[in-house]
Amino acid sequence: MVSIEKIQNMMRRIYFARDAERGAERTYRWFKEEVEELGDAMRKSDREALENEFADAVAWLASLANVLQVNLETAILRKYDNHCPKCSSSPCKCTFKREKVKQSSAAVDPRQ
């Protein structure tokens, strides 16, 4: 099994020089675009596209974490540590509340 740390290190080896040059803000824009593409693939029910977009979203998240010097595996384990951080249960026993999703009115080209 591949760990989150191994994935993050792989992205660092392959892309860090370019990611660092691009900077955090522009790398974040790329990450956002990949998450939007994941949503598109989900709505189309295209399994291959869905898998590709999950891979892209995770890769760009790892790249962003590398630029910002955040160890994703440590951050996730510190926050979740086998239980919900809000109710401390596993499985989570939080009451579900429906929240409105904020819509962005301006499209931003992540390649900038």
C-alpha positions in Angstrom: 0.0 0.0 0.0 1.2 3.5 -0.8 1.2 6.0 2.0 0.2 9.7 1.7 3.8 10.6 2.5 5.0 8.5 -0.4 2.6 10.2 -2.8 3.6 13.6 -1.5 7.3 12.7 -1.9 6.7 11.4 -5.4 5.0 14.7 -6.4 7.9 16.6 -4.8 10.5 14.6 -6.9 8.6 15.1 -10.1 7.2 18.6 -9.8 8.6 20.6 -6.9 10.9 22.9 -9.0 8.0 23.9 -11.2 5.6 24.1 -8.3 7.9 26.3 -6.3 8.5 28.6 -9.2 4.7 28.9 -9.8 4.1 29.6 -6.2 1.3 28.8 -3.7 -1.5 30.9 -5.1 -1.2 29.7 -8.7 -0.7 26.1 -7.5 -3.9 26.5 -5.5 -5.7 27.7 -8.6 -4.6 24.5 -10.4 -5.8 22.4 -7.5 -9.2 24.2 -7.5 -9.5 23.5 -11.3 -8.8 19.8 -10.7 -11.5 19.6 -8.0 -14.0 21.2 -10.4 -13.0 18.7 -13.1 -13.6 15.9 -10.5 -17.1 17.3 -10.0 -17.7 17.3 -13.8 -16.5 13.7 -14.0 -18.8 12.8 -11.1 -21.8 14.3 -12.8 -21.1 12.4 -16.1 -20.8 9.1 -14.3 -17.6 8.4 -16.3 -15.5 5.9 -14.2 -12.2 6.4 -16.1 -12.5 10.2 -16.0 -13.5 10.0 -12.3 -10.4 8.0 -11.5 -8.2 10.3 -13.5 -9.6 13.4 -11.8 -9.2 11.9 -8.3 -5.6 11.2 -9.2 -5.1 14.8 -10.5 -6.8 16.4 -7.4 -4.7 14.4 -5.0 -1.5 15.2 -7.0 -2.2 18.9 -7.0 -3.1 18.8 -3.3 0.2 17.2 -2.6 2.0 19.8 -4.8 0.3 22.6 -2.9 1.3 21.1 0.4 4.9 20.7 -0.8 5.0 24.4 -1.8 3.6 25.4 1.6 5.8 22.9 3.5 3.0 20.9 5.0 3.3 17.2 5.6 -0.2 15.9 4.6 0.1 12.6 6.4 1.1 14.3 9.6 -1.6 16.9 9.3 -4.3 14.3 8.6 -3.3 12.0 11.4 -2.9 14.9 13.8 -6.5 16.1 13.1 -8.4 12.9 12.6 -6.4 10.2 14.5 -9.0 7.5 13.9 -12.0 9.6 15.2 -14.1 12.5 14.2 -12.4 15.7 15.4 -15.8 17.2 16.4 -17.6 14.4 18.3 -14.5 12.3 19.0 -16.4 9.2 17.8 -15.7 6.5 15.3 -17.8 6.2 13.4 -18.9 9.9 13.5 -22.0 10.6 15.5 -22.4 14.3 14.6 -25.8 15.6 13.7 -26.0 16.3 10.0 -26.7 19.9 9.1 -27.3 21.0 5.6 -25.1 24.0 4.6 -25.4 26.1 1.5 -22.5 25.8 -0.9 -21.0 29.1 -1.7 -20.9 29.7 -5.5 -18.1 31.7 -7.1 -19.4 34.3 -9.5 -16.1 34.8 -11.2 -14.2 32.1 -13.1 -10.5 32.3 -12.7 -8.0 30.8 -15.2 -5.7 28.6 -13.0 -3.0 28.7 -15.5 -2.2 32.3 -14.7 
